[in-house]
Amino acid sequence: MKLKIERAKFNNPSLQIVAKALEKGLRANYQDTKVEIVDCPNLKKWDCPAEGISGHERIIDVGGEPYMHDKRYIGTEFDYEEISKKIGSEKSYALGAGSGAMSCLEGHCGELVINENLITNESKSIIAQVGKNKECVSKKYTARKHGGLGNIFFSDGKIGKVIKILLKKRIGKQGSLPQAIRNSLIENIALKESGHIAMGGVFRILKGSVKSHVQPDYDDIKHEYYDPKLMKCTKDFLQFYEPVGPNLQCYSVLWTGDPTGGNLNLRESGEHTHFHSYKDKMEAGHYHFDVTPNIIEYECYFNLAYEVYRVNNIYKELKVSK
């Protein structure tokens, strides 16, 4: 796959401005809310392969749904270590979410939890797959390839100032923490005047449970679910799990919008979050939202990303070809 890379800058407000916006917004969604700026704790204690999430912070948005679900492109793969070299992040800590590379999974599908140190070559990534009885199965994944889409936050892996968020008991309607963070930024920072914001980080679900999904193998999907004209999935086809947790560790990349006004065709949801159990359970996959608002409890560490690299904008290519 020949790489085609576009670049754009995000707004980089102070952590104080971001923390204030998050405090105000999240307080409307969670009963107990605490947001503060701290030195990042050593994330190796959370079994991450790097100490922190600071230094040369940027994100990538790779591919898109057509690469995953249009029959012409199924099986497309990207080497994110190669991408890291193209954007100057070859010596970095990479965290995020993507689809598994089928060539590395004996032709099967999976949800990839990206947790890699490209400096020390230490891999802590996990792949979640659908088992024979539709149960979730997870295992280590050491390849540096992902399938047709992915969102990754790169940093130097150093300890620096980050935003710490502690939350207990959801009282609002927004069950997704990354979406609650996005909404807090959108509603409490003048983005039209200053530009869009992106963040990446790690958070834990200490108490409570969530809804998740894992993509099944294509052969196990018995109906048409993708509309090539709309370039998106229009029917459910995923394997959902509920309740999942607690004791989940999530890797999240999020942004408030496209800094180019839409030319990059960034992931429509504005976020991508995958998780695995940190208690040696088989639980892993794509995070949707909590399903136990009365007892949900989070501990989070996030940092800002100052630029995005859009890799192989398939939507733009398909529109041009039409």
Backbone bond lengths (Angstrom), bond angles and torsions (degrees), N, CA, C in turn:
res aa  C-N    CA-C-N  psi(-1)  N-CA   C-N-CA  omega(-1)  CA-C   N-CA-C  phi
1 M - - - 1.461 - - 1.527 109.34 -
2 K 1.340 116.55 116.00 1.459 120.83 177.48 1.519 109.42 -73.29
3 L 1.326 116.13 130.32 1.459 120.62 -176.36 1.528 111.12 -84.36
4 K 1.333 114.69 132.53 1.458 122.00 174.45 1.528 106.74 -122.97
5 I 1.312 117.01 116.18 1.461 120.95 -169.83 1.519 111.57 -121.44
6 E 1.340 115.46 129.28 1.456 122.85 172.96 1.526 108.40 -114.76
7 R 1.321 115.95 156.85 1.467 119.95 -174.07 1.519 110.61 -134.71
8 A 1.329 116.25 143.27 1.469 121.23 174.69 1.520 108.83 -149.64
9 K 1.325 115.76 155.19 1.461 120.92 -177.95 1.526 110.75 -101.62
10 F 1.333 114.81 142.27 1.458 121.94 171.17 1.522 109.33 -94.03
11 N 1.320 115.45 161.02 1.452 120.63 170.59 1.530 108.65 -68.77
12 N 1.286 116.53 144.44 1.462 121.03 179.99 1.524 110.61 -123.96
13 P 1.318 118.13 72.31 1.466 119.72 177.34 1.521 110.19 -68.29
14 S 1.301 116.74 168.49 1.454 119.81 178.08 1.519 110.03 -66.96
15 L 1.315 116.47 154.14 1.456 120.64 175.69 1.528 111.00 -60.08
16 Q 1.345 116.22 -30.20 1.464 120.08 179.34 1.530 110.87 -63.56
17 I 1.335 116.67 -42.70 1.467 120.76 179.47 1.526 110.45 -64.77
18 V 1.333 115.52 -43.42 1.458 120.32 -179.17 1.528 110.68 -66.03
19 A 1.335 116.00 -44.17 1.468 119.73 -179.30 1.526 111.26 -61.80
20 K 1.319 116.70 -40.34 1.471 120.74 179.24 1.530 110.91 -63.26
21 A 1.342 116.49 -42.20 1.467 120.95 178.94 1.527 110.74 -65.32
22 L 1.323 116.31 -40.46 1.457 120.25 179.93 1.526 111.20 -67.65
23 E 1.306 116.43 -41.69 1.467 120.69 178.91 1.529 110.54 -57.69
24 K 1.326 115.71 -45.98 1.466 120.36 -177.99 1.530 110.85 -67.13
25 G 1.325 116.38 -45.97 1.452 119.70 -175.85 1.517 113.63 -71.85
26 L 1.317 116.85 -43.82 1.462 120.54 -177.17 1.530 111.65 -70.67
27 R 1.320 117.00 -28.42 1.464 119.95 179.76 1.535 111.05 -63.31
28 A 1.331 116.51 -25.34 1.460 119.97 177.90 1.529 111.74 -79.16
29 N 1.333 117.34 -13.14 1.467 120.86 -176.05 1.526 113.20 -111.81
30 Y 1.342 116.46 -19.62 1.469 120.60 -177.90 1.527 109.34 -132.11
31 Q 1.330 115.68 138.90 1.458 120.17 -176.48 1.513 112.15 -65.38
32 D 1.320 117.36 -45.43 1.466 122.11 177.88 1.519 108.52 -109.94
33 T 1.319 116.49 115.61 1.465 122.37 -175.95 1.516 109.74 -132.26
34 K 1.326 115.89 127.64 1.452 120.97 174.66 1.525 108.97 -136.98
35 V 1.318 115.78 121.34 1.461 122.04 179.45 1.518 108.13 -124.67
36 E 1.314 116.71 126.42 1.466 120.31 179.96 1.513 110.66 -147.72
37 I 1.324 115.34 161.21 1.468 121.84 176.73 1.528 107.38 -98.40
38 V 1.328 115.86 125.24 1.467 120.89 -175.74 1.525 109.75 -137.67
39 D 1.317 115.89 165.67 1.458 119.88 165.73 1.529 107.14 -72.77
40 C 1.297 116.51 130.07 1.457 119.74 -176.86 1.533 109.95 -58.51
41 P 1.315 117.68 131.18 1.465 119.00 174.67 1.524 109.26 -66.05
42 N 1.290 117.20 159.90 1.459 120.77 178.68 1.530 109.16 -66.19
43 L 1.331 116.44 106.83 1.463 120.73 -175.52 1.527 112.92 -71.64
44 K 1.325 116.56 -6.97 1.463 117.61 173.27 1.531 110.59 -65.64
45 K 1.335 115.26 -23.86 1.469 119.13 175.57 1.525 110.83 -70.37
46 W 1.331 116.27 -16.20 1.469 122.17 173.39 1.534 110.07 -99.13
47 D 1.307 116.93 15.30 1.456 123.76 179.05 1.526 112.78 64.92
48 C 1.338 116.22 28.21 1.462 120.35 169.11 1.528 107.98 -84.91
49 P 1.332 118.73 155.68 1.464 120.76 -178.31 1.527 113.91 -85.79
50 A 1.323 118.19 7.35 1.465 122.20 177.39 1.517 109.06 -139.49
51 E 1.318 116.69 160.38 1.461 120.81 -176.48 1.519 112.74 -77.59
52 G 1.343 117.46 -35.26 1.455 119.92 -174.15 1.509 113.22 -147.46
53 I 1.343 115.67 -170.72 1.467 121.90 -176.69 1.528 110.61 -130.44
54 S 1.339 116.04 37.46 1.461 120.49 -178.84 1.532 111.38 -118.19
55 G 1.335 114.63 153.88 1.452 122.62 177.88 1.520 112.82 102.60
56 H 1.359 116.33 116.82 1.465 121.79 177.56 1.532 111.85 50.03
57 E 1.318 115.96 52.99 1.462 121.15 -174.46 1.536 109.98 -78.87
58 R 1.315 116.25 124.52 1.457 121.46 175.17 1.521 109.24 -153.32
59 I 1.334 116.71 164.12 1.454 119.97 178.69 1.521 109.89 -122.84
60 I 1.327 115.02 160.18 1.461 120.47 169.66 1.517 109.05 -123.92
61 D 1.313 115.07 147.60 1.465 122.57 172.44 1.530 105.24 -123.97
62 V 1.329 115.32 115.60 1.465 120.47 -171.02 1.524 110.87 -113.01
63 G 1.333 116.34 132.01 1.453 121.57 170.34 1.514 113.94 66.63
64 G 1.334 115.65 -137.83 1.452 120.74 -178.31 1.513 111.64 163.35
65 E 1.329 115.74 -179.19 1.467 121.21 -174.70 1.528 114.18 -57.13
66 P 1.348 120.08 -37.75 1.469 117.75 178.96 1.525 113.42 -57.85
67 Y 1.319 117.62 -37.31 1.466 120.14 177.97 1.526 111.39 -63.91
68 M 1.331 116.20 -27.77 1.463 120.81 -177.18 1.520 113.03 -89.28
69 H 1.347 117.83 -32.21 1.456 119.66 -165.71 1.527 115.44 -128.62
70 D 1.322 118.75 -14.33 1.457 121.28 172.94 1.535 107.42 -77.93
71 K 1.317 116.52 124.23 1.464 120.72 -173.40 1.521 112.72 -57.39
72 R 1.329 117.27 -22.52 1.466 120.30 179.02 1.528 112.59 -71.24
73 Y 1.340 116.37 -20.97 1.463 119.36 -171.48 1.526 114.47 -121.60
74 I 1.339 118.10 -4.45 1.460 120.19 -177.68 1.534 109.91 -56.08
75 G 1.314 115.38 133.36 1.456 120.80 -176.88 1.520 113.23 102.36
76 T 1.346 117.03 -4.90 1.464 120.68 176.61 1.527 109.78 -60.83
77 E 1.326 115.89 139.14 1.474 120.56 -178.72 1.518 110.90 -136.75
78 F 1.319 114.99 154.98 1.460 122.31 178.42 1.524 109.51 -131.35
79 D 1.304 116.27 142.28 1.453 122.81 175.94 1.529 107.57 -97.92
80 Y 1.331 116.83 104.47 1.465 117.47 -174.35 1.517 112.96 -75.98
81 E 1.328 118.13 -15.86 1.467 119.23 171.32 1.527 109.50 -70.61
82 E 1.322 116.56 -38.38 1.464 120.19 175.33 1.524 110.52 -64.40
83 I 1.339 116.72 -41.93 1.462 120.54 177.62 1.523 110.12 -61.42
84 S 1.335 117.08 -41.03 1.464 120.41 -179.36 1.530 111.62 -58.81
85 K 1.317 116.49 -35.27 1.467 120.37 178.55 1.522 111.02 -69.82
86 K 1.319 116.80 -35.35 1.462 121.41 -178.85 1.524 112.01 -68.65
87 I 1.333 117.37 -26.35 1.468 120.11 -175.65 1.529 112.69 -108.69
88 G 1.332 117.25 7.94 1.459 120.20 178.59 1.504 115.02 80.56
89 S 1.344 117.33 21.99 1.467 121.47 179.61 1.525 111.60 -118.00
90 E 1.317 115.97 29.90 1.474 118.55 -177.27 1.524 112.77 -67.87
91 K 1.322 117.29 -21.50 1.462 121.82 175.78 1.522 107.71 -110.52
92 S 1.319 116.62 81.60 1.458 119.26 -170.99 1.518 111.45 -150.60
93 Y 1.339 114.32 166.87 1.455 122.81 168.13 1.521 106.21 -98.33
94 A 1.326 117.28 123.12 1.453 122.76 -177.49 1.525 109.51 -110.82
95 L 1.332 116.25 126.17 1.467 120.67 176.39 1.513 109.30 -135.01
96 G 1.325 116.55 147.83 1.446 118.73 177.73 1.508 114.20 158.18
97 A 1.336 114.97 -152.08 1.453 121.39 -171.05 1.518 110.28 -139.67
98 G 1.318 115.60 141.29 1.458 120.33 177.17 1.514 110.30 -163.00
99 S 1.302 115.57 177.97 1.460 120.31 173.76 1.524 108.47 -88.49
100 G 1.316 116.18 151.01 1.453 119.94 177.85 1.520 111.42 -71.66
101 A 1.320 117.02 149.13 1.459 121.39 176.19 1.527 108.72 -80.67
102 M 1.324 117.21 120.35 1.457 121.29 -174.56 1.522 112.35 -62.37
103 S 1.326 117.09 -31.06 1.464 119.89 179.95 1.524 111.87 -67.01
104 C 1.323 116.04 -20.98 1.468 121.07 179.17 1.528 111.79 -95.42
105 L 1.343 116.28 -1.00 1.466 121.54 -174.72 1.528 111.27 -127.07
106 E 1.315 115.88 27.67 1.471 121.71 179.12 1.518 111.59 54.51
107 G 1.332 116.07 37.06 1.452 121.35 176.85 1.507 115.21 86.61
108 H 1.318 117.66 0.98 1.462 121.27 -179.19 1.536 111.26 -91.24
109 C 1.332 115.27 169.45 1.454 121.81 178.21 1.527 110.47 -102.84
110 G 1.322 116.40 167.81 1.451 119.85 177.10 1.513 112.31 -177.76
111 E 1.322 114.97 163.56 1.469 122.73 175.86 1.523 108.11 -97.98
112 L 1.325 116.53 122.08 1.460 121.41 -174.71 1.524 111.29 -97.96
113 V 1.332 115.47 123.22 1.466 122.58 173.88 1.522 106.50 -97.26
114 I 1.336 116.77 106.43 1.466 121.70 -173.13 1.525 109.74 -88.00
115 N 1.333 115.59 123.06 1.466 122.38 -175.76 1.526 106.96 -153.46
116 E 1.346 116.51 78.98 1.457 122.21 -166.61 1.530 111.97 -130.54
117 N 1.323 116.73 138.03 1.457 121.67 171.49 1.528 108.41 -103.02
118 L 1.327 116.31 106.95 1.455 121.44 -179.07 1.528 111.61 -82.08
119 I 1.331 116.51 -1.42 1.469 121.47 176.67 1.528 109.79 -87.99
120 T 1.339 115.30 -49.22 1.464 121.32 -176.39 1.527 112.99 -99.07
121 N 1.345 115.62 -4.72 1.464 121.99 -179.20 1.532 112.06 66.28
122 E 1.336 115.86 28.00 1.461 120.23 179.12 1.523 109.56 -94.91
123 S 1.328 116.59 127.90 1.456 122.10 -176.58 1.523 111.03 -111.27
124 K 1.336 115.58 129.15 1.459 121.61 174.50 1.533 110.51 -126.47
125 S 1.321 116.64 18.77 1.461 120.95 -177.02 1.522 111.30 -71.65
126 I 1.348 114.12 154.90 1.459 122.17 -177.98 1.531 108.74 -131.12
127 I 1.325 116.74 143.76 1.454 120.66 172.05 1.529 108.62 -115.07
128 A 1.336 116.02 134.80 1.467 121.63 175.81 1.525 108.43 -108.24
129 Q 1.323 117.11 134.05 1.455 122.16 -179.38 1.525 110.72 -135.45
130 V 1.324 115.35 163.07 1.455 121.47 176.61 1.523 108.52 -89.57
131 G 1.333 116.06 123.24 1.457 120.76 -179.22 1.516 113.14 -77.94
132 K 1.309 115.64 -179.20 1.464 121.86 -176.61 1.525 112.19 -62.46
133 N 1.314 116.93 -30.54 1.467 121.27 179.45 1.528 112.22 -104.18
134 K 1.339 114.68 24.65 1.469 123.66 179.31 1.525 112.98 68.25
135 E 1.328 116.79 11.96 1.454 120.04 174.75 1.537 109.57 -78.67
136 C 1.326 116.13 159.74 1.462 120.52 175.85 1.523 109.61 -82.90
137 V 1.331 115.14 131.78 1.460 122.11 177.20 1.525 107.51 -123.68
138 S 1.318 117.02 132.62 1.462 119.65 179.26 1.519 110.76 -129.29
139 K 1.336 115.31 151.65 1.460 120.59 -179.82 1.529 108.88 -158.57
140 K 1.311 115.46 170.75 1.462 120.29 178.74 1.527 110.19 -67.46
141 Y 1.328 114.26 152.73 1.465 120.87 -178.55 1.520 107.09 -142.25
142 T 1.309 118.01 111.85 1.466 120.69 -172.90 1.527 113.90 -106.42
143 A 1.331 117.82 -3.78 1.468 119.62 178.21 1.522 110.12 -70.07
144 R 1.306 117.29 155.06 1.461 122.11 178.31 1.529 110.59 -103.23
145 K 1.304 116.17 23.50 1.453 121.49 178.44 1.524 110.21 -110.59
146 H 1.331 115.42 146.23 1.458 119.50 168.73 1.522 108.43 -128.84
147 G 1.322 115.64 168.37 1.450 120.92 -177.79 1.519 112.53 -77.34
148 G 1.331 116.63 -148.53 1.459 121.74 -168.08 1.508 117.56 -70.50
149 L 1.329 118.40 -7.31 1.465 119.70 175.73 1.525 110.17 -148.54
150 G 1.325 115.45 153.56 1.457 120.22 179.35 1.509 111.23 -170.64
151 N 1.315 115.56 151.12 1.469 122.52 175.87 1.519 108.31 -135.33
152 I 1.328 115.92 120.97 1.463 121.20 -172.75 1.524 110.24 -131.91
153 F 1.321 115.45 138.47 1.464 123.79 173.04 1.527 107.43 -102.48
154 F 1.327 116.73 121.51 1.459 122.00 178.03 1.525 109.75 -105.60
155 S 1.333 116.36 140.76 1.462 121.79 171.64 1.525 107.88 -148.51
156 D 1.320 115.89 174.13 1.463 119.90 176.79 1.515 112.25 -75.79
157 G 1.334 117.14 -5.11 1.457 121.20 179.27 1.517 113.74 74.20
158 K 1.337 115.80 21.37 1.462 120.12 -177.53 1.522 111.28 -96.18
159 I 1.322 115.56 155.40 1.466 120.52 174.18 1.523 109.12 -76.80
160 G 1.309 116.29 130.37 1.457 122.36 178.44 1.516 108.98 -155.68
161 K 1.314 116.80 -171.90 1.455 121.30 178.67 1.526 109.72 -70.72
162 V 1.327 115.61 133.14 1.458 121.87 178.48 1.526 108.82 -139.11
163 I 1.319 115.43 170.80 1.461 120.93 175.57 1.521 109.01 -97.31
164 K 1.322 115.47 120.63 1.458 121.90 176.77 1.520 108.98 -99.04
165 I 1.323 116.11 132.18 1.464 121.15 -179.31 1.526 109.02 -126.35
166 L 1.319 116.10 126.47 1.464 122.01 173.69 1.518 108.22 -118.05
167 L 1.332 116.83 127.79 1.454 121.17 -175.95 1.527 110.59 -135.50
168 K 1.337 115.46 141.57 1.465 121.37 174.75 1.523 109.35 -140.42
169 K 1.297 116.41 139.11 1.461 126.66 173.02 1.537 112.14 58.85
170 R 1.317 114.60 108.00 1.463 119.89 178.21 1.516 110.34 -81.37
171 I 1.323 116.09 128.88 1.463 122.24 178.30 1.523 111.50 -114.37
172 G 1.328 117.49 -10.37 1.460 121.64 179.25 1.521 111.64 -98.06
173 K 1.318 116.15 -179.90 1.465 122.16 -176.18 1.519 113.24 -84.26
174 Q 1.331 118.03 -21.44 1.469 120.21 -175.42 1.525 110.39 -80.28
175 G 1.333 116.19 106.71 1.456 120.47 -177.11 1.512 114.84 -83.26
176 S 1.336 117.79 -15.71 1.466 121.67 179.71 1.517 110.27 -90.94
177 L 1.315 117.11 121.93 1.462 119.44 178.69 1.526 112.10 -63.37
178 P 1.339 120.93 -48.23 1.469 119.01 178.18 1.532 112.72 -57.74
179 Q 1.336 117.35 -37.40 1.461 118.71 178.06 1.523 111.19 -70.64
180 A 1.329 117.17 -34.53 1.469 120.12 175.76 1.529 110.28 -64.14
181 I 1.340 116.57 -38.01 1.467 120.35 176.31 1.520 110.11 -65.15
182 R 1.325 117.34 -46.53 1.470 121.45 178.88 1.523 110.23 -57.77
183 N 1.329 116.11 -48.45 1.463 119.94 -178.85 1.523 111.81 -60.54
184 S 1.327 115.94 -39.01 1.465 120.05 179.66 1.523 111.33 -62.49
185 L 1.323 116.93 -40.19 1.461 121.27 178.86 1.524 111.01 -70.49
186 I 1.339 116.10 -43.85 1.468 120.61 -178.34 1.526 111.23 -63.35
187 E 1.333 116.67 -39.49 1.461 120.69 -175.05 1.523 113.88 -82.88
188 N 1.323 117.30 -20.55 1.462 119.00 -171.44 1.525 115.40 -121.12
189 I 1.327 117.49 5.31 1.458 122.12 173.11 1.523 107.94 -129.40
190 A 1.322 117.65 137.27 1.471 121.66 -177.83 1.526 109.52 -75.80
191 L 1.322 115.81 80.21 1.461 120.29 -173.96 1.524 113.02 -68.65
192 K 1.332 117.40 -32.40 1.462 119.51 -179.64 1.516 111.30 -63.69
193 E 1.325 115.47 -30.69 1.459 119.82 -179.46 1.527 112.14 -84.74
194 S 1.348 115.95 -34.70 1.465 118.65 -171.75 1.522 114.55 -110.47
195 G 1.324 118.43 -18.85 1.463 120.51 179.99 1.512 112.54 106.73
196 H 1.316 115.31 165.13 1.460 121.21 -175.11 1.526 112.80 -76.36
197 I 1.342 114.03 160.86 1.461 123.08 -174.30 1.523 108.73 -123.50
198 A 1.336 116.30 143.87 1.466 121.56 175.00 1.518 109.62 -129.43
199 M 1.339 115.38 150.63 1.457 121.07 179.89 1.530 109.91 -142.84
200 G 1.307 115.18 158.67 1.448 120.97 173.04 1.517 108.60 -145.44
201 G 1.331 116.13 153.64 1.451 117.35 179.21 1.505 113.78 175.79
202 V 1.332 113.73 -171.23 1.458 122.96 -176.64 1.520 107.80 -125.72
203 F 1.329 116.56 135.69 1.459 118.54 173.80 1.524 110.46 -141.15
204 R 1.321 113.82 155.81 1.459 120.62 179.76 1.518 111.20 -115.08
205 I 1.318 115.50 142.85 1.457 122.48 170.03 1.525 105.81 -97.29
206 L 1.329 115.12 101.51 1.466 121.42 -173.99 1.526 111.57 -79.39
207 K 1.326 115.18 -37.68 1.467 120.93 179.01 1.525 108.42 -139.35
208 G 1.314 115.88 152.99 1.449 120.40 178.92 1.513 113.02 93.52
209 S 1.320 115.57 -177.56 1.461 121.88 -174.34 1.523 110.54 -137.22
210 V 1.347 115.35 163.51 1.459 121.69 -177.36 1.530 110.49 -133.41
211 K 1.317 114.60 168.97 1.456 122.04 168.09 1.515 108.25 -98.25
212 S 1.336 116.67 140.58 1.460 120.69 -178.96 1.517 109.93 -142.04
213 H 1.324 115.71 172.24 1.463 119.45 171.93 1.517 110.66 -142.16
214 V 1.319 114.07 160.04 1.457 123.51 170.20 1.518 106.60 -134.04
215 Q 1.331 116.66 136.56 1.463 118.19 178.50 1.522 110.72 -74.28
216 P 1.338 117.47 127.44 1.466 119.51 175.24 1.519 111.05 -76.32
217 D 1.311 117.05 169.42 1.464 120.92 175.07 1.525 109.44 -64.66
218 Y 1.323 116.34 149.78 1.462 120.53 -177.80 1.525 111.86 -60.30
219 D 1.315 117.67 -35.72 1.466 121.08 -179.08 1.530 112.27 -64.81
220 D 1.326 115.90 -20.64 1.468 119.82 -178.50 1.525 112.74 -91.03
221 I 1.322 117.01 -2.69 1.472 121.37 178.11 1.520 107.34 -96.11
222 K 1.315 116.78 112.99 1.469 120.90 -169.81 1.530 113.95 -99.06
223 H 1.309 118.69 13.65 1.458 120.38 -179.97 1.522 109.98 -142.32
224 E 1.315 115.42 159.84 1.465 120.42 176.44 1.530 108.75 -76.52
225 Y 1.290 116.70 128.59 1.465 120.33 -174.91 1.520 113.03 -130.54
226 Y 1.349 116.78 -7.09 1.467 120.80 -174.57 1.521 109.71 -117.61
227 D 1.341 116.16 134.31 1.465 121.97 178.03 1.530 108.81 -105.39
228 P 1.334 117.64 106.85 1.472 119.80 -177.20 1.528 113.60 -65.26
229 K 1.342 117.02 -24.97 1.462 119.13 178.48 1.523 110.58 -72.19
230 L 1.341 116.10 -41.95 1.467 120.13 177.86 1.520 112.07 -80.57
231 M 1.341 115.72 -15.85 1.470 123.00 -178.54 1.525 111.40 60.39
232 K 1.343 115.87 40.07 1.454 119.69 179.58 1.526 110.37 -156.45
233 C 1.332 115.70 162.25 1.461 121.76 176.74 1.528 108.50 -79.31
234 T 1.331 116.42 134.57 1.456 120.88 -176.77 1.525 112.93 -116.60
235 K 1.335 118.18 -8.04 1.459 122.07 177.65 1.519 109.59 -135.05
236 D 1.332 115.99 152.24 1.461 120.19 177.92 1.531 110.50 -64.20
237 F 1.303 115.54 140.68 1.469 120.77 176.97 1.528 110.88 -147.13
238 L 1.308 116.48 -4.18 1.460 121.66 -173.85 1.521 111.40 -83.69
239 Q 1.326 115.99 161.48 1.468 121.29 172.92 1.528 107.45 -95.65
240 F 1.320 116.27 112.44 1.460 120.76 -177.24 1.524 110.99 -94.81
241 Y 1.341 114.66 151.61 1.467 121.44 178.11 1.523 108.76 -133.83
242 E 1.331 115.56 135.32 1.467 121.10 -179.16 1.535 108.86 -165.48
243 P 1.323 119.56 129.02 1.466 127.51 -2.74 1.527 111.95 -85.90
244 V 1.313 115.99 152.35 1.462 123.33 176.83 1.524 108.17 -125.89
245 G 1.321 117.01 132.06 1.453 120.26 179.67 1.521 110.88 114.90
246 P 1.333 116.64 -179.19 1.475 128.55 7.04 1.530 111.69 -81.61
247 N 1.344 115.29 -152.95 1.463 123.48 178.19 1.524 111.59 60.71
248 L 1.339 114.90 51.39 1.461 121.78 178.93 1.519 109.85 -113.26
249 Q 1.319 116.29 141.74 1.463 121.98 176.85 1.523 108.69 -114.65
250 C 1.334 115.80 123.09 1.464 122.30 -172.52 1.525 111.18 -112.81
251 Y 1.325 115.13 144.87 1.466 123.32 178.78 1.517 106.38 -120.56
252 S 1.327 116.31 117.73 1.460 120.35 -165.94 1.531 112.05 -128.28
253 V 1.325 115.05 138.46 1.463 123.39 172.46 1.526 106.48 -125.20
254 L 1.334 117.43 129.65 1.467 120.18 -177.73 1.518 110.59 -146.61
255 W 1.342 114.94 156.65 1.461 121.03 178.61 1.512 108.01 -151.97
256 T 1.325 116.51 153.50 1.461 120.72 -176.21 1.518 112.55 -82.63
257 G 1.326 117.96 -18.96 1.458 121.40 -179.93 1.513 110.73 171.66
258 D 1.321 115.73 177.78 1.463 122.77 -178.68 1.524 109.58 -82.16
259 P 1.323 119.13 118.30 1.467 120.13 -178.03 1.528 113.73 -67.21
260 T 1.346 117.75 -11.17 1.464 120.66 177.71 1.525 112.02 -97.42
261 G 1.322 116.77 0.50 1.450 119.41 -179.33 1.510 114.36 85.82
262 G 1.314 117.12 8.92 1.459 120.45 176.37 1.514 115.25 125.34
263 N 1.310 118.15 -10.56 1.464 120.73 -176.93 1.522 113.87 -66.27
264 L 1.346 117.01 -24.12 1.459 119.86 -177.06 1.523 113.06 -85.56
265 N 1.333 116.85 -14.23 1.474 119.84 -178.06 1.525 111.45 51.18
266 L 1.331 115.82 52.92 1.457 119.72 177.83 1.524 110.52 -66.36
267 R 1.315 116.13 159.40 1.465 122.10 -179.28 1.522 110.03 -46.72
268 E 1.323 116.51 128.10 1.460 122.49 -169.29 1.527 113.03 -60.10
269 S 1.317 117.74 -34.80 1.462 121.13 -177.18 1.529 113.24 -70.85
270 G 1.322 117.54 -18.79 1.459 120.59 -178.08 1.510 113.95 77.53
271 E 1.313 117.64 7.02 1.463 120.95 177.59 1.518 110.14 -162.46
272 H 1.313 115.36 161.06 1.468 121.57 176.59 1.524 106.87 -151.91
273 T 1.328 115.77 120.09 1.456 120.91 -173.76 1.523 110.42 -135.70
274 H 1.322 116.62 123.22 1.463 122.50 174.34 1.525 109.59 -119.36
275 F 1.326 116.59 160.91 1.465 120.22 -173.70 1.518 110.74 -146.59
276 H 1.328 114.69 165.93 1.461 122.43 168.19 1.522 108.16 -144.70
277 S 1.305 116.90 161.48 1.454 121.73 175.62 1.526 109.53 -72.16
278 Y 1.329 116.72 141.93 1.464 118.70 172.12 1.522 110.99 -105.15
279 K 1.336 115.84 18.75 1.459 121.55 176.42 1.531 111.11 -122.32
280 D 1.338 116.41 28.87 1.472 122.48 174.97 1.520 113.46 61.45
281 K 1.322 116.90 30.32 1.458 120.34 171.84 1.528 109.18 -94.05
282 M 1.323 116.85 168.37 1.462 121.52 179.34 1.531 112.69 -78.84
283 E 1.316 117.41 0.81 1.456 120.79 -174.11 1.534 111.46 -71.56
284 A 1.335 115.83 125.38 1.462 122.52 177.74 1.521 107.34 -167.91
285 G 1.335 116.21 163.62 1.456 119.49 176.71 1.510 113.15 144.27
286 H 1.326 114.82 -153.20 1.460 123.04 -177.70 1.528 109.33 -97.44
287 Y 1.322 116.28 122.60 1.469 122.72 -179.17 1.530 110.17 -77.22
288 H 1.335 116.34 132.73 1.464 121.71 174.53 1.527 111.51 -106.67
289 F 1.339 116.71 -67.40 1.470 120.76 -177.73 1.518 108.82 -168.26
290 D 1.326 115.50 165.12 1.464 118.67 179.46 1.524 110.15 -78.07
291 V 1.325 115.50 151.72 1.467 121.61 178.68 1.527 111.34 -120.13
292 T 1.339 115.94 8.16 1.471 121.57 178.87 1.523 109.32 -132.06
293 P 1.328 117.09 68.71 1.473 119.65 -173.55 1.523 114.16 -57.52
294 N 1.319 118.51 -32.05 1.467 120.47 -175.23 1.519 113.57 -70.65
295 I 1.328 117.54 -23.34 1.471 119.27 -176.43 1.520 113.60 -123.02
296 I 1.342 117.93 0.31 1.468 119.43 -176.12 1.524 110.46 -61.80
297 E 1.328 115.16 140.74 1.467 120.82 -179.66 1.527 109.10 -146.40
298 Y 1.338 115.79 129.47 1.461 122.45 -176.89 1.531 111.58 -122.78
299 E 1.328 115.80 149.19 1.461 123.23 165.83 1.525 106.98 -130.58
300 C 1.341 116.69 125.12 1.473 120.89 -168.91 1.526 112.01 -133.86
301 Y 1.343 114.15 148.91 1.467 121.73 172.61 1.526 108.16 -135.08
302 F 1.355 116.29 117.47 1.456 121.90 -177.17 1.525 110.85 -127.75
303 N 1.338 114.83 152.50 1.458 121.03 173.45 1.523 108.39 -134.66
304 L 1.328 116.46 160.32 1.455 122.09 179.08 1.528 111.29 -80.58
305 A 1.308 116.14 148.54 1.467 122.25 170.28 1.522 107.69 -111.02
306 Y 1.333 117.53 136.79 1.458 119.31 -173.35 1.524 113.70 -100.46
307 E 1.347 118.01 -5.99 1.453 118.91 176.12 1.522 110.52 -156.33
308 V 1.330 114.77 160.42 1.460 121.64 178.10 1.519 108.71 -124.90
309 Y 1.303 115.58 140.51 1.456 122.52 172.76 1.528 106.94 -114.14
310 R 1.310 115.17 116.95 1.466 120.89 -179.94 1.525 108.14 -93.37
311 V 1.304 115.93 118.60 1.454 121.97 -174.34 1.522 109.88 -107.38
312 N 1.322 116.27 121.44 1.465 123.58 176.79 1.530 111.83 50.92
313 N 1.312 114.32 74.94 1.465 123.18 179.17 1.531 108.40 -74.10
314 I 1.312 116.75 85.57 1.459 122.67 -175.42 1.521 112.09 -62.32
315 Y 1.331 117.54 -30.44 1.457 120.80 -179.77 1.532 110.51 -64.58
316 K 1.303 116.44 -43.53 1.460 120.90 178.75 1.527 110.43 -63.83
317 E 1.340 116.81 -42.78 1.454 120.37 -179.86 1.525 111.62 -63.12
318 L 1.325 117.44 -41.42 1.465 120.37 -179.07 1.532 111.08 -69.21
319 K 1.309 117.24 -36.88 1.470 120.11 177.88 1.521 110.97 -65.57
320 V 1.321 116.34 -39.08 1.472 120.90 178.27 1.517 110.36 -66.29
321 S 1.334 116.59 -41.46 1.468 120.82 -178.16 1.516 112.31 -65.43
322 K 1.370 116.15 -27.41 1.464 119.47 177.73 1.516 112.13 -72.50
